[in-house]
Amino acid sequence: MNKALRNPLIYIVFVLPAFVLFLAFFIYPIFTAIDNSFTSWNGISKDVTYIGFDNYTTAVHDIAFWKSVRNNVYFILFSCLLQVPVIVIFSLLIANVKRLKGLYKTAVFAPSIMSTAVIGILWGFIYNPDFGLMNELLGLVGIEPIYWLSDRKWAMLAILITNAWQWTGFYIVMVLAAIISIPKELDEAAAIDGATGMQRATKITLPLIMPIISVVIMLSIAGAMKAADIILVMTKGGPAGSTDVMATYMIRYAITSFKHGFGNSIAVLIFIFTMIITVLYQVLIARRNERVEY
């Protein structure tokens, strides 16, 4: 057995299928999208005309495109500044529950396994201006009904809340697993030394789960950059493009308007923006870790 494992061909046999799939479904589509982004191809005909950087020039001069970029930024900020703290707080609370912990974990995780279409329809009823739960609650304190999905001032916030509700439970389970893996002896020793629950949470638990929190933030950023399904279900980018993100902007041109070349240029821009944000975040994390070590 050991002699067989020393044979490089054994490793090639196991790695090759995954490598072929990686090339076919990741590398090849990327280069194909880059190539198509320099064309005016409609995605159907065999006539492909190369137009250089015209698609990119059109995108960067389009106000609607920059509105979609702004909405992606809203997604990122909402996730990192509001959703992540809520995730950590709920994870700490559930970790300290003595009874029915499994029930709470199941309850918070359930939305993340539901279909986005179902969630969009469900929250569409919640946001209904006539009989929706949100306006019913606001009416109890004397606030006039809000047209959540048809008012440009509120539509984006409504989408952000719905998206956060869907995925918060998934991240809570991840953070909760990290908390549970912390040796109980550390918490017990701190409690014996007189540390309060808040002190143990901030001085022991949080520093030890920072790596998983960093992963949650990275996944949130990636999810924010590719968000599209919940928007298509609930508002289709409306009203007047106020909830458009880069992905829905791309879909509108690549599929609905048959501007496949232009749509691919937007896909490439999404990829570039995502890589830039990811690299910047990794640099910040690396510098933070260096400061902690010293």
FENVEN-V785561 format. One record per residue. N is the residue number from 1. RES is the residue in one letter. D_LAST is the distance of its C-alpha to the last C-alpha in Angstrom with 2 decimals. Layout:
n = {N:N}
res = {RES:RES}
d_last = {D_LAST:D_LAST}
This chain:
n = {1:2:3:4:5:6:7:8:9:10:11:12:13:14:15:16:17:18:19:20:21:22:23:24:25:26:27:28:29:30:31:32:33:34:35:36:37:38:39:40:41:42:43:44:45:46:47:48:49:50:51:52:53:54:55:56:57:58:59:60:61:62:63:64:65:66:67:68:69:70:71:72:73:74:75:76:77:78:79:80:81:82:83:84:85:86:87:88:89:90:91:92:93:94:95:96:97:98:99:100:101:102:103:104:105:106:107:108:109:110:111:112:113:114:115:116:117:118:119:120:121:122:123:124:125:126:127:128:129:130:131:132:133:134:135:136:137:138:139:140:141:142:143:144:145:146:147:148:149:150:151:152:153:154:155:156:157:158:159:160:161:162:163:164:165:166:167:168:169:170:171:172:173:174:175:176:177:178:179:180:181:182:183:184:185:186:187:188:189:190:191:192:193:194:195:196:197:198:199:200:201:202:203:204:205:206:207:208:209:210:211:212:213:214:215:216:217:218:219:220:221:222:223:224:225:226:227:228:229:230:231:232:233:234:235:236:237:238:239:240:241:242:243:244:245:246:247:248:249:250:251:252:253:254:255:256:257:258:259:260:261:262:263:264:265:266:267:268:269:270:271:272:273:274:275:276:277:278:279:280:281:282:283:284:285:286:287:288:289:290:291:292:293:294}
res = {M:N:K:A:L:R:N:P:L:I:Y:I:V:F:V:L:P:A:F:V:L:F:L:A:F:F:I:Y:P:I:F:T:A:I:D:N:S:F:T:S:W:N:G:I:S:K:D:V:T:Y:I:G:F:D:N:Y:T:T:A:V:H:D:I:A:F:W:K:S:V:R:N:N:V:Y:F:I:L:F:S:C:L:L:Q:V:P:V:I:V:I:F:S:L:L:I:A:N:V:K:R:L:K:G:L:Y:K:T:A:V:F:A:P:S:I:M:S:T:A:V:I:G:I:L:W:G:F:I:Y:N:P:D:F:G:L:M:N:E:L:L:G:L:V:G:I:E:P:I:Y:W:L:S:D:R:K:W:A:M:L:A:I:L:I:T:N:A:W:Q:W:T:G:F:Y:I:V:M:V:L:A:A:I:I:S:I:P:K:E:L:D:E:A:A:A:I:D:G:A:T:G:M:Q:R:A:T:K:I:T:L:P:L:I:M:P:I:I:S:V:V:I:M:L:S:I:A:G:A:M:K:A:A:D:I:I:L:V:M:T:K:G:G:P:A:G:S:T:D:V:M:A:T:Y:M:I:R:Y:A:I:T:S:F:K:H:G:F:G:N:S:I:A:V:L:I:F:I:F:T:M:I:I:T:V:L:Y:Q:V:L:I:A:R:R:N:E:R:V:E:Y}
d_last = {45.22:42.46:44.58:44.93:41.20:40.73:43.05:41.25:44.17:43.29:39.92:41.65:44.23:41.69:39.43:42.29:43.61:40.27:39.70:43.17:42.59:39.30:41.20:44.14:42.48:39.29:39.40:43.13:43.19:40.38:42.30:45.54:44.19:42.97:46.41:48.29:46.30:48.17:51.56:53.93:54.78:56.00:54.87:58.46:60.57:60.37:60.33:56.85:56.50:53.41:52.61:49.37:46.75:49.32:47.84:44.40:46.10:48.10:45.06:43.00:46.12:46.88:45.98:46.17:43.45:41.01:42.00:41.04:37.64:37.21:38.12:35.54:32.93:34.40:33.93:30.23:29.59:31.73:29.97:26.37:27.04:29.86:30.33:26.80:26.54:30.03:29.11:26.26:28.55:31.47:29.44:28.29:31.90:33.46:31.10:32.34:35.97:38.09:41.18:41.99:38.40:39.89:42.16:39.40:37.40:40.61:41.48:38.25:38.20:41.88:41.64:39.32:42.05:44.81:46.28:45.05:48.74:49.41:46.49:47.61:51.16:50.10:48.03:50.84:53.04:50.44:50.27:54.06:55.29:58.46:57.57:53.82:51.71:49.39:52.33:53.98:50.98:50.87:54.61:54.14:52.44:54.90:52.94:55.04:54.52:51.90:52.59:49.16:49.71:52.24:50.71:48.25:46.36:45.65:45.89:42.30:40.97:43.36:42.07:38.41:39.28:41.30:38.68:36.02:38.53:39.13:35.58:33.71:35.07:33.89:30.26:30.72:31.79:28.69:26.33:28.69:28.48:24.70:25.19:27.97:25.98:23.54:24.85:27.11:26.19:22.87:24.87:27.66:25.55:24.05:27.63:28.93:26.44:27.94:25.52:27.53:27.74:25.85:23.00:22.87:22.97:20.17:17.80:18.58:20.56:18.98:15.34:17.06:19.40:17.16:17.76:21.49:21.35:19.90:22.86:25.21:24.19:24.72:28.07:29.02:28.49:30.52:33.15:33.41:34.07:36.83:38.38:42.14:44.12:43.83:44.79:47.74:49.01:48.74:49.36:49.69:47.56:49.85:51.01:51.35:48.17:45.98:44.22:44.10:40.84:40.41:41.58:44.74:45.41:45.27:47.56:50.07:50.61:50.14:52.37:54.43:55.27:55.38:53.11:51.26:49.93:48.55:47.05:45.23:43.80:42.32:40.92:39.24:37.81:36.46:34.78:33.30:32.06:30.52:28.71:27.41:26.12:24.58:22.78:21.50:20.23:18.53:16.81:15.64:14.40:12.57:10.81:10.09:8.70:6.35:5.24:5.47:3.79:0.00}
